[in-house]
Amino acid sequence: MAKVPSERAIVSLIGAVQFVNVLEFMMVMPLGPYLGPALGIPLSHLGLLGSSYAVAAAISGALGAVFLDRFDRRSALAVALLGLVLGTAAGGLATGMGTMVAARVLAGLFGGPATSLSISALTDVVPAERRGRALGAVMGAFSVASVFGVPTGLYLAEHGGWRMPFLGVAAMGLVIGALSVVLLPPLRAHLQQAQAPGHHTSSPFEIMRRPESMLALLTCATVMLTSFSLVPNIAPYLQKNCGMPLSHLPRLYALGGVFSFVSMRVLGRMVDRFGAPRVAVFGTLVLVVDQSLAFLPGRSLIPLPVAFVIFMIAQAARAVSLNTTTTRVPHPDERARYQSIQSTVQHLGSALGASLGTVLLSEAPDGRLLGMTQLTAVAIGLALLLPPLLALIHDRLQRRDRPQALSDEPAHPHPPPHHP
């Protein structure tokens, strides 16, 4: 009988999957100054590449909410990774705006389910009391992508052409996908629960109608809208408005990623110890101050490395707080369905956020982005919504789970989750 990998090994492998998935999405926006001239895309319209991916991921998330919980998580994740690899490789073969958007749509159709399945697998394996730390480790993929992936992609684009990063990530995705098939154990506990006598399988609409689900989905949409109103425009803004040389971008992303990588682990432990709402307040206050100094005036009033590092840490605090809370919303056998619904909402939020830039921003004759003050003001207003919304979700979950904790009988017919 094959040895079942340890919880730590499974978390590490899921983290590797997320690294490829996050890097594939993250690298496109920083590559904007290379893609724009090569493919004839105006810098003010680069947000369309992010929004096309996000809309496709939202559509696949909606479809995944219907059927993803019917499959072994491992098998479904392998299919999602294969599709993501094909979409990434297609991006490296793009010849213009149209073919690049088509490639981003293909990547989004599979990248969205890959995220949902990764988080569902993690939640199946890790008990709630250790989930903040595990999510902090897996979400550290964002930081690792910033430290190593994005700077490497920028270096490859500068020295080998803009196609090289896409083809390199596609090759890496193939390797990680093969390792997932070989090393991950079958993850079928949710299938056994769904087949238990007297079990009622909730439809996606039933899951969405619950008050805690509606609150969580609204909060996810708000956070993504906040982030992606600025994220697609950071690289051209730093270059054109703040005067940063293009060659300095790899070092800046590496610096921000190092601080984000370290802070993710600290923040995950803080969430487990102090609670997600308090950490969300901290992250939001730091983010608002940073945006007010670095983006609101139309050029940064503080050193760019300091501004970028603070931005990354604040985003990490908000993301860990939100995701640790939302993993408690679904019941064990509903996790892939709920994560698919959440993925749909998140990607719609990010698509809308990325589209805001195309509406509010314009390009001056010298290349500067005009309208950053208005765009940042919208982002700050949206950022302030996270703490009260997260507090409401946390309170609702506490009241929902308290009767079950105090009773000898379960509050719902689902049996307790099986942890390998």
Summary of the structure (lengths in Angstrom):
residues: 420
radius of gyration: 20.7
end to end distance: 14.4
largest distance: 70.1
contacts: 1585
relative contact order: 0.16
helix: 79%
strand: 1%
